[in-house]
Amino acid sequence: MSRRTKGLRILVAESEDILRRGMRSLLEDQPEWKICGEAETGAETIEKTKALQPGLFLLDVTMPDMEAAQAIPKILDACPTVKIVALAEQVSAELAVDALAAGASGVALKSEAATNLC
């Protein structure tokens, strides 16, 4: 994602507060990007998708109430044009296949988010 998109609206869905705040801080340094919202659970994620209509979604693969493979189709129903990057502690082949099969645009390691997203 090295190409910057002017006015890109990003929704960050991460179950851990410290990681969510860190991602927000990192992404807010990019002047062309706007964090339009945050979510902690899968249900909150879907509500905020409907209300905020982001262009990019950074999605924790293991939310407290649902996994990414369950949330992604609901997110795409609410906002069909959104691009979704599933974020994981460790990427396994099964996790990547499940997220991509559900409609994610990509899968990234949380530990490499700073390098891969900005």
N, CA, C and O of each residue as an XYZ file, in Angstrom:
472
protein
N       0.807     -1.192      0.000
C       0.000      0.000      0.000
C       0.852      1.259      0.000
O       0.511      2.234      0.670
N       1.916      1.255     -0.715
C       2.792      2.412     -0.712
C       2.179      3.585     -1.465
O       2.557      4.732     -1.227
N       1.247      3.320     -2.364
C       0.591      4.397     -3.095
C      -0.436      5.080     -2.201
O      -1.331      4.426     -1.667
N      -0.313      6.361     -2.042
C      -1.225      7.104     -1.182
C      -2.440      7.547     -1.973
O      -2.347      7.912     -3.145
N      -3.575      7.506     -1.309
C      -4.815      7.916     -1.938
C      -5.343      9.137     -1.203
O      -5.595      9.082      0.001
N      -5.511     10.233     -1.920
C      -5.971     11.466     -1.300
C      -7.382     11.282     -0.750
O      -8.284     10.822     -1.450
N      -7.552     11.650      0.511
C      -8.860     11.609      1.139
C      -9.332     10.208      1.507
O     -10.529     10.004      1.709
N      -8.437      9.249      1.598
C      -8.820      7.882      1.947
C      -9.354      7.844      3.373
O      -8.680      8.269      4.312
N     -10.576      7.328      3.524
C     -11.210      7.194      4.837
C     -10.981      5.770      5.339
O     -11.305      4.794      4.663
N     -10.413      5.679      6.544
C     -10.015      4.390      7.089
C     -10.759      4.110      8.391
O     -10.871      4.978      9.256
N     -11.263      2.891      8.513
C     -11.857      2.423      9.750
C     -10.940      1.345     10.320
O     -10.580      0.401      9.617
N     -10.560      1.483     11.590
C      -9.661      0.541     12.248
C     -10.473     -0.302     13.224
O     -11.061      0.227     14.167
N     -10.506     -1.602     12.997
C     -11.207     -2.525     13.882
C     -10.173     -3.453     14.509
O      -9.642     -4.345     13.848
N      -9.901     -3.238     15.766
C      -8.885     -3.997     16.498
C      -9.390     -4.190     17.919
O      -9.807     -3.230     18.567
N      -9.356     -5.419     18.403
C      -9.896     -5.720     19.722
C      -9.027     -5.202     20.865
O      -9.536     -4.953     21.957
N      -7.738     -5.039     20.635
C      -6.854     -4.561     21.693
C      -6.665     -3.054     21.585
O      -6.207     -2.539     20.564
N      -7.027     -2.357     22.661
C      -7.016     -0.898     22.689
C      -5.649     -0.315     22.332
O      -5.568      0.627     21.543
N      -4.601     -0.851     22.891
C      -3.268     -0.287     22.656
C      -2.854     -0.429     21.190
O      -2.227      0.471     20.631
N      -3.199     -1.544     20.576
C      -2.889     -1.721     19.156
C      -3.737     -0.803     18.288
O      -3.246     -0.241     17.309
N      -5.007     -0.650     18.643
C      -5.903      0.238     17.889
C      -5.391      1.681     17.954
O      -5.352      2.379     16.942
N      -5.005      2.112     19.141
C      -4.473      3.477     19.290
C      -3.164      3.659     18.521
O      -2.925      4.704     17.914
N      -2.323      2.625     18.557
C      -1.060      2.702     17.826
C      -1.267      2.801     16.323
O      -0.607      3.593     15.650
N      -2.186      1.995     15.798
C      -2.479      2.065     14.360
C      -3.036      3.430     13.996
O      -2.655      4.018     12.984
N      -3.935      3.925     14.825
C      -4.523      5.238     14.563
C      -3.431      6.309     14.516
O      -3.392      7.129     13.599
N      -2.556      6.291     15.502
C      -1.468      7.269     15.565
C      -0.570      7.189     14.339
O      -0.207      8.212     13.759
N      -0.220      5.993     13.956
C       0.618      5.766     12.785
C      -0.046      6.290     11.516
O       0.591      6.974     10.715
N      -1.304      5.974     11.338
C      -2.016      6.353     10.118
C      -2.350      7.839     10.071
O      -2.418      8.423      8.990
N      -2.560      8.457     11.234
C      -2.869      9.892     11.255
C      -1.686     10.742     10.804
O      -1.859     11.912     10.463
N      -0.488     10.166     10.800
C       0.683     10.885     10.310
C       0.664     11.062      8.800
O       1.442     11.848      8.260
N      -0.210     10.346      8.118
C      -0.328     10.436      6.667
C      -1.378     11.505      6.335
O      -2.566     11.268      6.554
N      -0.983     12.653      5.823
C      -1.932     13.754      5.629
C      -3.076     13.453      4.656
O      -4.131     14.082      4.729
N      -2.872     12.497      3.750
C      -3.904     12.191      2.767
C      -4.964     11.240      3.313
O      -5.990     11.012      2.672
N      -4.714     10.689      4.491
C      -5.609      9.694      5.064
C      -6.370     10.249      6.240
O      -5.865     11.106      6.964
N      -7.591      9.765      6.439
C      -8.408     10.193      7.573
C      -8.967      8.958      8.267
O      -9.605      8.115      7.637
N      -8.723      8.860      9.560
C      -9.319      7.788     10.343
C     -10.750      8.228     10.626
O     -10.975      9.180     11.374
N     -11.708      7.540     10.033
C     -13.110      7.944     10.202
C     -13.769      7.230     11.376
O     -14.869      7.603     11.784
N     -13.109      6.202     11.929
C     -13.684      5.524     13.076
C     -12.852      4.357     13.544
O     -11.902      3.928     12.889
N     -13.245      3.852     14.711
C     -12.608      2.697     15.316
C     -13.687      1.765     15.831
O     -14.798      2.194     16.143
N     -13.351      0.489     15.916
C     -14.270     -0.505     16.465
C     -13.471     -1.533     17.255
O     -12.305     -1.799     16.965
N     -14.134     -2.107     18.268
C     -13.475     -3.089     19.124
C     -14.047     -4.492     18.943
O     -13.348     -5.480     19.168
N     -15.301     -4.585     18.543
C     -15.955     -5.888     18.371
C     -16.470     -6.030     16.943
O     -16.535     -5.057     16.193
N     -16.828     -7.245     16.586
C     -17.385     -7.479     15.259
C     -18.701     -6.749     15.050
O     -18.919     -6.157     13.993
N     -19.580     -6.784     16.046
C     -20.875     -6.103     15.927
C     -20.688     -4.596     15.761
O     -21.359     -3.972     14.939
N     -19.783     -4.018     16.536
C     -19.503     -2.587     16.422
C     -18.903     -2.269     15.055
O     -19.188     -1.223     14.470
N     -18.085     -3.164     14.559
C     -17.470     -3.015     13.245
C     -18.528     -2.888     12.149
O     -18.436     -2.011     11.291
N     -19.515     -3.751     12.181
C     -20.551     -3.743     11.157
C     -21.421     -2.490     11.270
O     -21.766     -1.886     10.254
N     -21.778     -2.095     12.493
C     -22.551     -0.859     12.704
C     -21.809      0.346     12.135
O     -22.388      1.161     11.417
N     -20.518      0.450     12.463
C     -19.747      1.611     12.019
C     -19.505      1.595     10.515
O     -19.410      2.656      9.897
N     -19.406      0.425      9.923
C     -19.260      0.343      8.468
C     -20.480      0.963      7.802
O     -20.349      1.769      6.881
N     -21.652      0.589      8.264
C     -22.898      1.127      7.691
C     -22.960      2.638      7.841
O     -23.348      3.343      6.909
N     -22.579      3.139      9.014
C     -22.688      4.571      9.288
C     -21.600      5.396      8.611
O     -21.872      6.507      8.156
N     -20.376      4.880      8.533
C     -19.236      5.688      8.102
C     -18.789      5.471      6.665
O     -18.131      6.338      6.091
N     -19.136      4.317      6.065
C     -18.777      4.021      4.677
C     -17.300      4.325      4.372
O     -17.005      5.185      3.542
N     -16.375      3.620      5.041
C     -14.947      3.861      4.801
C     -14.500      3.339      3.434
O     -15.197      2.549      2.796
N     -13.335      3.792      3.004
C     -12.744      3.292      1.778
C     -11.791      2.133      2.032
O     -11.566      1.291      1.163
N     -11.228      2.105      3.254
C     -10.293      1.056      3.646
C     -10.628      0.614      5.053
O     -10.951      1.423      5.923
N     -10.543     -0.676      5.251
C     -10.857     -1.270      6.542
C      -9.660     -2.078      6.994
O      -9.214     -2.976      6.280
N      -9.129     -1.772      8.172
C      -8.086     -2.584      8.786
C      -8.777     -3.421      9.840
O      -9.290     -2.882     10.821
N      -8.800     -4.719      9.653
C      -9.636     -5.610     10.447
C      -8.832     -6.664     11.184
O      -8.139     -7.476     10.571
N      -8.928     -6.644     12.496
C      -8.340     -7.679     13.342
C      -8.991     -9.010     12.977
O     -10.216     -9.087     12.890
N      -8.207    -10.048     12.763
C      -8.783    -11.330     12.347
C      -9.508    -12.051     13.473
O     -10.320    -12.940     13.214
N      -9.230    -11.684     14.710
C      -9.874    -12.352     15.843
C     -10.520    -11.332     16.775
O      -9.950    -10.969     17.805
N     -11.703    -10.877     16.408
C     -12.470     -9.976     17.261
C     -13.116    -10.819     18.368
O     -13.273    -12.028     18.197
N     -13.493    -10.210     19.496
C     -14.050    -10.991     20.602
C     -15.325    -11.770     20.255
O     -15.545    -12.856     20.791
N     -16.151    -11.238     19.380
C     -17.440    -11.877     19.097
C     -17.546    -12.541     17.726
O     -18.533    -13.222     17.449
N     -16.548    -12.355     16.867
C     -16.545    -13.042     15.572
C     -15.177    -12.928     14.915
O     -14.422    -11.991     15.176
N     -14.874    -13.887     14.069
C     -13.625    -13.852     13.334
C     -13.804    -13.081     12.034
O     -14.927    -12.844     11.588
N     -12.695    -12.697     11.441
C     -12.728    -11.904     10.212
C     -13.532    -12.581      9.112
O     -14.283    -11.915      8.399
N     -13.388    -13.880      8.965
C     -14.105    -14.592      7.896
C     -15.619    -14.476      8.054
O     -16.346    -14.558      7.065
N     -16.101    -14.289      9.271
C     -17.535    -14.077      9.510
C     -17.918    -12.615      9.280
O     -18.995    -12.328      8.757
N     -17.042    -11.698      9.670
C     -17.340    -10.269      9.577
C     -17.218     -9.715      8.156
O     -17.988     -8.836      7.769
N     -16.275    -10.213      7.390
C     -15.990     -9.644      6.061
C     -17.208     -9.637      5.142
O     -17.479     -8.600      4.537
N     -17.952    -10.718      5.003
C     -19.134    -10.654      4.125
C     -20.161     -9.621      4.597
O     -20.810     -8.974      3.774
N     -20.309     -9.464      5.897
C     -21.257     -8.476      6.441
C     -20.768     -7.058      6.171
O     -21.561     -6.167      5.867
N     -19.473     -6.856      6.281
C     -18.882     -5.544      5.986
C     -19.095     -5.210      4.512
O     -19.491     -4.094      4.176
N     -18.837     -6.169      3.640
C     -19.003     -5.940      2.198
C     -20.464     -5.756      1.805
O     -20.753     -5.035      0.850
N     -21.384     -6.388      2.512
C     -22.810     -6.133      2.270
C     -23.166     -4.692      2.600
O     -23.951     -4.060      1.893
N     -22.583     -4.175      3.684
C     -22.872     -2.805      4.128
C     -22.149     -1.758      3.288
O     -22.633     -0.637      3.137
N     -20.995     -2.123      2.744
C     -20.167     -1.168      1.998
C     -19.392     -1.940      0.922
O     -18.226     -2.280      1.126
N     -20.032     -2.219     -0.218
C     -19.434     -3.097     -1.239
C     -18.110     -2.630     -1.836
O     -17.353     -3.455     -2.347
N     -17.810     -1.352     -1.788
C     -16.587     -0.854     -2.423
C     -15.388     -0.799     -1.483
O     -14.278     -0.500     -1.924
N     -15.586     -1.078     -0.210
C     -14.495     -0.978      0.761
C     -13.427     -2.038      0.492
O     -13.742     -3.166      0.112
N     -12.187     -1.671      0.690
C     -11.063     -2.609      0.628
C     -10.759     -3.016      2.064
O     -10.709     -2.172      2.958
N     -10.557     -4.307      2.278
C     -10.336     -4.827      3.620
C      -8.970     -5.488      3.697
O      -8.635     -6.357      2.893
N      -8.185     -5.056      4.685
C      -6.920     -5.713      4.987
C      -7.088     -6.376      6.346
O      -7.303     -5.704      7.354
N      -6.988     -7.698      6.362
C      -7.094     -8.465      7.604
C      -5.733     -8.460      8.286
O      -4.716     -8.782      7.671
N      -5.726     -8.091      9.569
C      -4.482     -8.007     10.332
C      -4.403     -9.137     11.348
O      -5.360     -9.396     12.078
N      -3.254     -9.809     11.391
C      -3.094    -10.960     12.272
C      -1.762    -10.910     13.003
O      -0.799    -10.301     12.537
N      -1.727    -11.565     14.160
C      -0.469    -11.711     14.900
C       0.488    -12.581     14.086
O       1.666    -12.258     13.930
N      -0.041    -13.686     13.575
C       0.715    -14.598     12.729
C      -0.178    -14.979     11.557
O      -1.357    -15.284     11.740
N       0.374    -14.961     10.375
C      -0.415    -15.336      9.209
C      -0.145    -16.799      8.884
O       0.983    -17.195      8.593
N      -1.197    -17.577      8.940
C      -1.086    -18.971      8.526
C      -1.746    -19.099      7.161
O      -2.532    -18.240      6.760
N      -1.427    -20.162      6.458
C      -2.040    -20.370      5.145
C      -3.553    -20.452      5.276
O      -4.273    -19.897      4.447
N      -4.044    -21.131      6.300
C      -5.488    -21.271      6.501
C      -6.153    -19.922      6.763
O      -7.208    -19.625      6.203
N      -5.535    -19.114      7.612
C      -6.074    -17.791      7.920
C      -6.135    -16.930      6.666
O      -7.150    -16.287      6.401
N      -5.061    -16.915      5.901
C      -5.012    -16.114      4.686
C      -6.072    -16.567      3.688
O      -6.770    -15.738      3.105
N      -6.195    -17.872      3.488
C      -7.184    -18.407      2.550
C      -8.597    -18.054      3.017
O      -9.424    -17.637      2.206
N      -8.886    -18.211      4.305
C     -10.221    -17.904      4.841
C     -10.568    -16.426      4.655
O     -11.664    -16.097      4.201
N      -9.639    -15.538      5.004
C      -9.895    -14.100      4.883
C     -10.066    -13.690      3.426
O     -10.974    -12.926      3.099
N      -9.212    -14.183      2.559
C      -9.303    -13.842      1.138
C     -10.559    -14.437      0.505
O     -11.208    -13.789     -0.316
N     -10.902    -15.662      0.882
C     -12.121    -16.289      0.362
C     -13.369    -15.536      0.811
O     -14.369    -15.498      0.093
N     -13.309    -14.939      1.998
C     -14.446    -14.175      2.511
C     -14.568    -12.808      1.837
O     -15.612    -12.163      1.933
N     -13.496    -12.358      1.148
C     -13.563    -11.088      0.421
C     -12.527    -10.059      0.807
O     -12.572     -8.936      0.304
N     -11.589    -10.399      1.688
C     -10.529     -9.449      2.045
C      -9.656     -9.161      0.828
O      -9.450    -10.025     -0.025
N      -9.150     -7.943      0.765
C      -8.245     -7.555     -0.319
C      -6.831     -8.029     -0.047
O      -6.032     -8.182     -0.971
N      -6.516     -8.265      1.236
C      -5.187     -8.703      1.604
C      -5.116     -9.088      3.063
O      -6.047     -8.857      3.834
N      -3.989     -9.680      3.429
C      -3.721    -10.085      4.805
C      -2.328     -9.568      5.151
O      -1.403     -9.675      4.345
N      -2.178     -8.997      6.370
C      -0.881     -8.469      6.793
C      -0.637     -8.817      8.249
O      -1.572     -9.003      9.028
N       0.622     -8.899      8.595
C       1.016     -9.104      9.981
C       0.921     -7.784     10.738
O       1.318     -6.740     10.220
N       0.402     -7.824     11.950
C       0.330     -6.620     12.766
C       1.736     -6.053     13.012
O       1.928     -4.837     13.038
N       2.707     -6.946     13.191
C       4.075     -6.512     13.465
C       4.710     -5.769     12.290
O       5.706     -5.069     12.473
N       4.152     -5.910     11.091
C       4.700     -5.244      9.913
C       3.789     -4.149      9.370
O       4.000     -3.642      8.268
N       2.770     -3.790     10.157
C       1.795     -2.799      9.692
C       2.442     -1.464      9.338
O       2.089     -0.850      8.331
N       3.379     -1.018     10.154
C       4.012      0.285      9.894
C       4.725      0.284      8.541
O       4.662      1.271      7.807
N       5.390     -0.796      8.216
C       6.127     -0.893      6.960
C       5.190     -1.061      5.778
O       5.386     -0.435      4.736
N       4.177     -1.896      5.929
C       3.310     -2.248      4.809
C       2.209     -1.241      4.526
O       1.757     -1.141      3.385
N       1.768     -0.501      5.514
C       0.634      0.396      5.317
C       1.028      1.823      4.979
O       0.274      2.528      4.308
N       2.179      2.256      5.427
C       2.545      3.664      5.220
C       3.641      3.835      4.212
O       4.054      4.960      3.934
